[in-house]
Structures are given as C-alpha cells and as structure tokens.
Amino acid sequence: MRTLLHGLITLLLVLSVHTALAEPDRELVYRLKASVVKVHVITQSGGHGVGTGVVVAKDMIATNCHVLANSNGISISKFGESISPVALVADWAHDACLLKFQYLELAPVKLASAASLHYGDEVFSIGFPGGPPKPQTIAGKVRALYPFDGSTMVRSDAAFIMGSSGSPTFNQAGELVSLSTFKSPGKQAYFYSIPVEWVQALMQQDRTSSPAPDATPFWDLPPQARPFWMQVVQPYQNSDWPALEAIARGWLQQQPASAEAYFYLASALHGQGQLAQAQQAYQQALALQPAHIDAWTGLAILARQLNQTALLADAQAHIRQLDPQAYADLEQRLQETH
C-alpha cells in the first residue's frame, strides 16, 4: 500500500509541473515586462541582493518585504537606469511591501484579485530568477487556493528560484493577481504567492516603514504556528500518513468546509489502507471543489484498487475534461500499476 501511494504522490507531483499550457500572448507579455523591475539591495554585510518588483500605481512598486529586510540601501533598475525609493510601506507579517518613488516614468499594470482565480486557471509570472539581465516569463496553472487572513493565498506550478521573490503573477488577461513569494523545501516544491489584495491595502496607507522587520512573515513562523496548508506538505510528500491525518483533522476542525483539508485527509486514510473512509473524504473534497484535479486522481487510483469500474470511469472523464495532459499521465500510471 505504501508503494502504491508513493507512486500516487509521485504522479500528483508530476502533474503539477507537466500540465499542458497555452503560452501567454507575446504582445501582452512584452507590454507587461516594461512594468517589471529588478530590485537591488545592499545588505548589512555589504553584499548585494536582488528581487523583483512590479509597478502597481503611479510612483509605486510592490515586492516582497523579505527582499528588503535589514538592507542598508534599496534601488530598482530599469532600462539601464537605477532609481532609489523615497519611502517604504510594509506589512511584514504578510511579506507585502510597497516602494514609493518620485517621477517614476513606468506604467502601472492592471490589478485584479487573487479571489477571482479558480482551480486550473492558467497564470504566468514575470521576474528575474537567478538574476538575469532581462525579465523571464514562466507559465503555470493554479493548483490550490487557500482562504487566509481575509484573502486568498495562491499555489501554482509557475516555478521560481532566488531572484524571483516579488515577481508579479498575472491571469491570462494580464491582470496582476499575486506576487511570487516562497516555496516549500525539497525538489518537488510547492510554489506560493501572496494575494494582490494585500498590496492594495498598503496602497491606502500613508504610514512609512523602515527596512527593519517589525514581524516575522507567516511562512517563516515555527512549523506548528504556520497555516495548515503549509504543515501538510512534508508529511504528505514523505508518506507520513498518521502525521498527515492528524494535521488534516485539526484543519477540518477550524475550517470544516475546506476542500484541501478533505483532500489531505483522504490521502492519509488512503495511505493507511482505510479505503472506504478515503473514498468518502475524496468525494467530500470534490463536492466542495469539483475542479480539484489531485482529488480526482486519488479517487481514480482508489477506484482501480477497489475494482469500482463506474467510479473509475467517472473520475477519468472528469480528469480528461479538466486537463487532457493530466489524463494522459494518469492513464500511463494506471497501465504501469495494472
């Protein structure tokens, strides 16, 4: 059972990075790149750090606070010019920062909202992963949405590395929905971005901040103090089913209508051989979030185990409709384990 579920998790992680994507419109990307800047900081030890920022309003650039933390100097570069901000507005706990400038001749992007996203929506980010001279574009799909602190955290498979922090993530219309912020540890990382709503809240504030943090970002708190959707990742990927079950049940106590909590509970029960209970949890996740591709995939694997041909066919049909590439990967996996 552990081997089978390890294979299932491997499949789900593969699906998260190998889904078929439509390339964003080139002309749209070209226009948006003009509003994306490289952020430079001088560290307290005299070193040089980089991140990404995006123009969100006249003379305002949004980025992640951890890019700027404890710096001795901040500037942005664009079109060969270096410009320093005149003020900083920070929400350190949410890792959202706003740099204010004078006479910044860069056009702002259009703002949407993270709450407008749906599972499976195609998105793309523009940033400076690894610090290249020109911004790079990475496409992906929304893999999960988490209600958090009055807004919506976004997990997508638009991967990023150092230098990408603060990269704007856009919907297919080219509207800003979130900022690429942090990832989970390990090779099969999950990639998270904070909602643009937190940036919009900063745009209404006049109180300036210093580069000295006044709070720890939520994603860097001690493990037990982090959101449940962060706590589940390691036990899930390590197939530590009892630990995963305990976290998922605690999550459901606080958020009884969370499709994600039901998915991880289903995975934990599935891994421990409690197939009937796992089936119920998968189906509860899907009742709450019908486009949850991972829950459909888990249910398909379980249906094959139980020889429930009608359930398997139903799961396959939904996966094929939601994501043809995910369906092809699932079919290959089912053939290998038949």
Backbone torsions as a table, in degrees:
resi	resn	phi	psi	omega
1	MET	NA	-41.7	179.8
2	ARG	-62.2	-40.3	179.5
3	THR	-63.7	-43.8	180.0
4	LEU	-62.2	-45.8	-177.9
5	LEU	-71.3	-30.4	174.4
6	HIS	-63.1	-39.9	176.1
7	GLY	-63.4	-38.4	178.0
8	LEU	-62.6	-46.2	-179.7
9	ILE	-63.3	-41.2	177.0
10	THR	-58.9	-42.4	178.3
11	LEU	-61.8	-45.8	-178.4
12	LEU	-63.8	-37.5	177.8
13	LEU	-69.0	-36.5	176.4
14	VAL	-64.8	-42.9	179.3
15	LEU	-59.4	-30.4	-176.3
16	SER	-72.0	-13.9	-178.4
17	VAL	-124.5	-1.0	-176.9
18	HIS	-126.8	31.2	176.5
19	THR	-81.6	149.3	179.7
20	ALA	-72.6	130.9	-175.2
21	LEU	-126.4	144.0	170.9
22	ALA	-86.0	130.5	179.3
23	GLU	-66.3	135.7	176.9
24	PRO	-63.2	152.9	-178.5
25	ASP	-56.6	127.0	-174.6
26	ARG	-63.1	-41.7	-179.5
27	GLU	-65.3	-38.4	177.0
28	LEU	-62.8	-47.0	179.6
29	VAL	-61.0	-41.3	179.8
30	TYR	-59.2	-43.6	179.8
31	ARG	-66.7	-41.1	-177.4
32	LEU	-67.4	-34.4	-179.3
33	LYS	-60.0	-27.4	178.7
34	ALA	-66.2	-17.1	-178.7
35	SER	-104.9	3.4	-179.6
36	VAL	-105.5	130.4	-174.2
37	VAL	-123.7	157.8	171.3
38	LYS	-91.0	132.1	179.3
39	VAL	-100.3	129.9	179.8
40	HIS	-115.8	139.7	174.2
41	VAL	-132.9	148.3	170.4
42	ILE	-99.8	119.8	-177.5
43	THR	-76.9	167.1	-179.1
44	GLN	-64.5	-23.6	178.0
45	SER	-89.2	2.4	179.0
46	GLY	92.7	3.5	179.0
47	GLY	-80.3	-178.2	-176.7
48	HIS	-125.1	126.0	176.6
49	GLY	-117.6	154.4	180.0
50	VAL	-133.0	154.7	174.1
51	GLY	-153.8	-164.3	-177.9
52	THR	-129.1	148.5	175.8
53	GLY	-139.5	165.6	-179.3
54	VAL	-139.7	139.5	179.8
55	VAL	-76.1	119.7	-176.1
56	VAL	-109.8	-13.4	177.5
57	ALA	-166.0	172.8	179.5
58	LYS	-56.5	123.1	176.5
59	ASP	64.2	23.9	179.6
60	MET	-131.8	131.4	177.9
61	ILE	-125.8	130.3	178.9
62	ALA	-98.5	144.3	174.8
63	THR	-157.0	-177.1	175.1
64	ASN	-84.8	141.7	178.8
65	CYS	-63.8	-33.7	-176.4
66	HIS	-65.6	-18.9	173.8
67	VAL	-66.4	-33.3	-171.6
68	LEU	-100.1	-10.6	-168.8
69	ALA	-58.1	130.9	174.4
70	ASN	57.6	30.0	179.8
71	SER	-85.3	154.4	175.9
72	ASN	-98.9	-4.3	179.1
73	GLY	-167.9	141.1	-178.4
74	ILE	-132.2	137.2	173.5
75	SER	-152.5	164.6	172.9
76	ILE	-123.9	151.6	178.0
77	SER	-123.0	141.1	178.5
78	LYS	-160.1	131.9	178.3
79	PHE	54.3	37.9	176.5
80	GLY	81.7	0.4	-179.5
81	GLU	-108.7	149.6	176.9
82	SER	-115.8	129.1	-176.1
83	ILE	-131.5	137.2	178.8
84	SER	-103.3	143.5	178.9
85	PRO	-74.1	160.1	177.0
86	VAL	-102.0	-13.1	-180.0
87	ALA	-160.2	158.6	178.1
88	LEU	-129.9	133.1	172.9
89	VAL	-120.0	127.9	-169.8
90	ALA	-131.7	142.1	166.8
91	ASP	-119.7	85.1	-171.6
92	TRP	-63.4	-37.5	-177.7
93	ALA	-63.0	-33.3	-179.6
94	HIS	-98.8	-1.2	178.2
95	ASP	62.6	34.2	177.7
96	ALA	-115.4	124.9	-179.7
97	CYS	-130.8	150.3	-179.2
98	LEU	-126.6	122.8	175.3
99	LEU	-97.3	132.3	179.6
100	LYS	-109.4	140.2	-175.9
101	PHE	-128.9	171.4	168.9
102	GLN	-116.9	132.6	175.1
103	TYR	59.9	43.3	177.2
104	LEU	-85.1	108.6	-173.3
105	GLU	-91.7	58.9	177.4
106	LEU	-129.6	136.6	-176.5
107	ALA	-75.9	137.8	176.1
108	PRO	-76.2	153.5	174.9
109	VAL	-84.5	166.1	174.8
110	LYS	-81.6	142.8	-178.6
111	LEU	-105.5	135.2	172.8
112	ALA	-112.8	-127.5	175.3
113	SER	-159.9	148.5	175.7
114	ALA	-65.3	-30.2	-179.2
115	ALA	-66.4	-16.0	179.9
116	SER	-83.4	-7.2	-176.8
117	LEU	-80.0	158.5	175.9
118	HIS	-131.3	157.7	174.5
119	TYR	-56.4	133.3	178.2
120	GLY	87.3	-7.3	177.5
121	ASP	-61.1	140.6	176.5
122	GLU	-85.1	133.1	-179.5
123	VAL	-133.9	168.8	174.1
124	PHE	-150.4	149.0	178.4
125	SER	-117.0	154.5	177.2
126	ILE	-128.4	123.9	-177.5
127	GLY	-163.9	-164.4	-176.7
128	PHE	-122.1	63.1	180.0
129	PRO	-64.1	120.1	-178.0
130	GLY	80.8	2.2	175.6
131	GLY	77.8	35.1	179.0
132	PRO	-68.3	161.1	-178.9
133	PRO	-68.7	-26.8	-179.4
134	LYS	-117.9	147.2	179.9
135	PRO	-65.4	144.5	-179.2
136	GLN	-110.5	151.3	-179.7
137	THR	-111.7	131.9	179.1
138	ILE	-128.1	124.8	-179.0
139	ALA	-97.9	154.4	178.4
140	GLY	-166.1	-173.1	177.0
141	LYS	-126.8	152.1	174.7
142	VAL	-69.6	121.9	-179.4
143	ARG	-98.8	-29.8	179.9
144	ALA	-160.7	153.2	176.5
145	LEU	-129.8	131.8	-174.7
146	TYR	-124.2	115.2	171.4
147	PRO	-59.6	128.9	-175.6
148	PHE	-158.1	125.1	176.0
149	ASP	49.1	45.3	175.2
150	GLY	79.9	6.2	178.2
151	SER	-141.9	-155.6	-174.3
152	THR	-134.0	116.1	172.3
153	MET	-78.5	146.3	-175.4
154	VAL	-117.5	130.6	168.5
155	ARG	-114.2	124.9	178.1
156	SER	-130.5	172.2	175.2
157	ASP	-102.2	23.3	169.2
158	ALA	-80.8	91.9	-170.6
159	ALA	-68.9	154.6	176.7
160	PHE	-150.2	160.1	179.1
161	ILE	-131.1	-174.4	-178.3
162	MET	-54.5	136.7	-175.6
163	GLY	103.0	-19.1	-179.4
164	SER	-89.1	-12.8	-177.6
165	SER	-54.2	128.2	-176.8
166	GLY	92.2	-1.6	-179.6
167	SER	-61.6	132.5	176.8
168	PRO	-70.3	137.9	171.9
169	THR	-109.3	128.2	-174.5
170	PHE	-114.5	151.4	168.4
171	ASN	-79.7	179.2	-174.8
172	GLN	-68.2	-16.0	175.7
173	ALA	-85.0	-1.9	-179.4
174	GLY	81.5	22.2	178.2
175	GLU	-98.1	138.7	-178.0
176	LEU	-70.8	127.7	178.8
177	VAL	-118.4	-24.9	-176.7
178	SER	-166.6	173.1	176.5
179	LEU	-120.9	126.5	176.7
180	SER	-60.1	128.0	-168.5
181	THR	-129.0	-51.7	-176.2
182	PHE	-154.5	164.9	178.5
183	LYS	-134.8	161.1	176.8
184	SER	-78.1	160.1	179.5
185	PRO	-68.9	162.2	173.2
186	GLY	96.8	169.3	-178.2
187	LYS	-68.9	-38.1	-179.7
188	GLN	-92.8	65.1	-172.0
189	ALA	-75.8	152.6	168.1
190	TYR	-98.5	141.1	-175.4
191	PHE	-115.7	124.8	-173.1
192	TYR	-117.4	147.2	175.0
193	SER	-135.1	144.8	-177.8
194	ILE	-85.4	149.6	-174.0
195	PRO	-71.7	146.4	177.6
196	VAL	-64.2	-20.5	177.7
197	GLU	-57.5	-34.7	178.6
198	TRP	-68.5	-33.8	174.9
199	VAL	-67.5	-43.1	179.7
200	GLN	-60.5	-35.4	177.4
201	ALA	-64.5	-38.1	178.2
202	LEU	-66.7	-31.7	-178.3
203	MET	-65.9	-16.7	179.2
204	GLN	-92.9	-3.4	-175.7
205	GLN	-99.0	148.9	175.4
206	ASP	-108.9	-14.6	-176.1
207	ARG	-70.1	123.6	-179.7
208	THR	-88.4	159.8	-176.7
209	SER	-126.4	168.6	172.4
210	SER	-107.9	164.9	178.4
211	PRO	-69.8	-0.4	177.4
212	ALA	-85.5	117.8	-177.3
213	PRO	-60.3	140.7	174.3
214	ASP	-107.2	4.4	177.5
215	ALA	-162.1	156.6	175.8
216	THR	-85.5	133.8	177.6
217	PRO	-60.9	145.5	-173.7
218	PHE	-56.1	-31.3	-176.0
219	TRP	-79.4	-9.6	-179.5
220	ASP	-110.6	12.6	175.6
221	LEU	-70.3	166.4	173.4
222	PRO	-54.3	147.0	-173.0
223	PRO	-48.1	-43.8	-176.7
224	GLN	-72.4	-14.5	179.7
225	ALA	-96.1	-4.6	179.9
226	ARG	-78.6	161.7	177.5
227	PRO	-59.2	152.4	-179.2
228	PHE	-57.5	-36.2	-177.6
229	TRP	-68.3	-13.8	170.0
230	MET	-90.4	-37.7	-176.7
231	GLN	-64.0	-28.3	-174.4
232	VAL	-77.8	-18.5	-167.6
233	VAL	-63.1	-52.2	-176.0
234	GLN	-64.3	-49.6	177.9
235	PRO	-62.6	-32.4	177.6
236	TYR	-65.4	-49.4	-177.9
237	GLN	-71.5	-24.6	178.5
238	ASN	-93.4	4.4	-178.5
239	SER	57.0	35.0	175.6
240	ASP	-89.5	80.9	-169.8
241	TRP	-66.0	-42.2	178.1
242	PRO	-60.6	-42.7	178.9
243	ALA	-64.4	-41.0	179.4
244	LEU	-64.0	-41.3	179.0
245	GLU	-61.2	-43.1	-178.5
246	ALA	-63.0	-42.4	179.8
247	ILE	-66.7	-43.9	-178.9
248	ALA	-62.4	-40.5	179.4
249	ARG	-68.1	-37.8	175.2
250	GLY	-63.9	-37.8	176.9
251	TRP	-61.5	-45.0	-178.6
252	LEU	-67.3	-29.0	176.0
253	GLN	-63.1	-36.9	-179.7
254	GLN	-86.9	-33.2	-178.7
255	GLN	-132.8	78.9	-174.4
256	PRO	-66.9	-9.4	178.5
257	ALA	-111.1	28.2	-178.8
258	SER	-90.8	114.2	175.9
259	ALA	-62.0	-37.2	-179.3
260	GLU	-65.3	-41.2	179.0
261	ALA	-62.8	-41.3	177.8
262	TYR	-65.6	-37.0	178.3
263	PHE	-62.0	-45.9	-178.6
264	TYR	-70.5	-33.3	173.5
265	LEU	-63.3	-44.2	178.0
266	ALA	-59.3	-44.4	179.5
267	SER	-61.6	-41.3	179.7
268	ALA	-65.5	-43.7	179.1
269	LEU	-67.2	-40.5	177.2
270	HIS	-58.3	-45.9	-179.0
271	GLY	-65.6	-24.3	179.9
272	GLN	-97.1	8.9	175.6
273	GLY	79.5	11.2	178.5
274	GLN	-91.3	75.4	-166.6
275	LEU	-70.5	-40.0	179.9
276	ALA	-63.8	-43.7	178.7
277	GLN	-67.6	-36.8	177.6
278	ALA	-62.8	-41.5	179.3
279	GLN	-60.5	-43.6	178.9
280	GLN	-61.3	-40.7	-178.5
281	ALA	-69.5	-41.1	175.3
282	TYR	-58.1	-46.0	-177.2
283	GLN	-67.7	-31.9	175.8
284	GLN	-67.5	-41.5	177.0
285	ALA	-58.6	-42.2	-177.7
286	LEU	-73.9	-29.9	174.9
287	ALA	-64.5	-34.1	179.8
288	LEU	-84.0	-31.6	-178.0
289	GLN	-141.6	87.7	-174.6
290	PRO	-63.6	-17.0	-179.3
291	ALA	-98.7	18.9	-178.3
292	HIS	-78.2	93.3	-173.2
293	ILE	-62.5	-35.8	-179.8
294	ASP	-67.5	-37.6	177.9
295	ALA	-67.8	-41.0	176.0
296	TRP	-61.8	-39.1	-179.7
297	THR	-67.2	-44.6	176.9
298	GLY	-60.4	-40.6	179.8
299	LEU	-66.2	-36.2	177.6
300	ALA	-64.5	-44.1	178.3
301	ILE	-62.0	-43.7	179.9
302	LEU	-63.8	-41.8	179.7
303	ALA	-61.8	-38.5	176.3
304	ARG	-62.6	-42.1	178.8
305	GLN	-61.0	-39.4	-175.5
306	LEU	-89.8	0.9	-177.8
307	ASN	57.3	35.7	176.2
308	GLN	-92.8	87.4	-171.9
309	THR	-64.8	-37.4	-179.9
310	ALA	-66.5	-42.6	178.9
311	LEU	-65.2	-41.9	178.4
312	LEU	-61.3	-45.1	-179.3
313	ALA	-63.1	-38.6	179.4
314	ASP	-65.7	-44.4	179.3
315	ALA	-63.3	-43.7	179.4
316	GLN	-61.3	-40.6	-179.8
317	ALA	-63.6	-41.7	179.0
318	HIS	-66.2	-43.1	-179.5
319	ILE	-63.7	-42.4	179.6
320	ARG	-61.4	-38.4	179.1
321	GLN	-71.8	-38.7	-176.7
322	LEU	-75.4	-39.0	-174.4
323	ASP	-158.9	99.2	-177.6
324	PRO	-57.6	-36.3	179.4
325	GLN	-68.7	-39.3	176.3
326	ALA	-62.4	-37.3	177.5
327	TYR	-63.7	-43.8	179.8
328	ALA	-63.3	-41.1	178.6
329	ASP	-65.5	-40.3	178.0
330	LEU	-63.0	-45.7	-179.0
331	GLU	-60.6	-39.8	177.5
332	GLN	-63.7	-42.0	-180.0
333	ARG	-65.5	-40.9	179.3
334	LEU	-63.7	-37.3	178.4
335	GLN	-66.6	-37.2	-179.3
336	GLU	-68.8	-30.4	-176.4
337	THR	-101.5	6.6	-176.7
338	HIS	-69.9	NA	NA
